[in-house]
């Protein structure tokens, strides 16, 4: 499944027209219902957040940290004002 097809609407990407794929939308809808329930029950947990500094420019530092293997099991968050 291509993430864009999960929306259930046709789209144009990479120079190609891609038709809606109702089967992908159905699978994605079922997945999100199950995932929502599991999150609510505490059976699934998101990665902890690491709030970083530097705003939008700091994101480049985050990319470098990931490339250097210094980020594991956490979500980097940058505040943009």
C-alpha positions, 0 to 999 in steps of 0.5 A: 500500500502506498501511503497516499492511496490510504486516503481513498482519493485519486492523486497525481504524483511523480508525473502519474495519475493514480486512481483511488484504491478503495481496498487500500482505504478500507485496510487503512480505516480498519488499521486506524480503528485498531490502532486507536483502540490499542493506544487508548488501552495503553497497549501501544505507546508512541516514542517519547519526545525529545524537545530540541532547540533551534527551531526550524534550523535545528531540524538540520542538526536532528537529521545529522544526529539521526544520520550519525546514529545518535537517535534511537527510540525517541521522536525529535520535536522542534518548536517553530514560532 
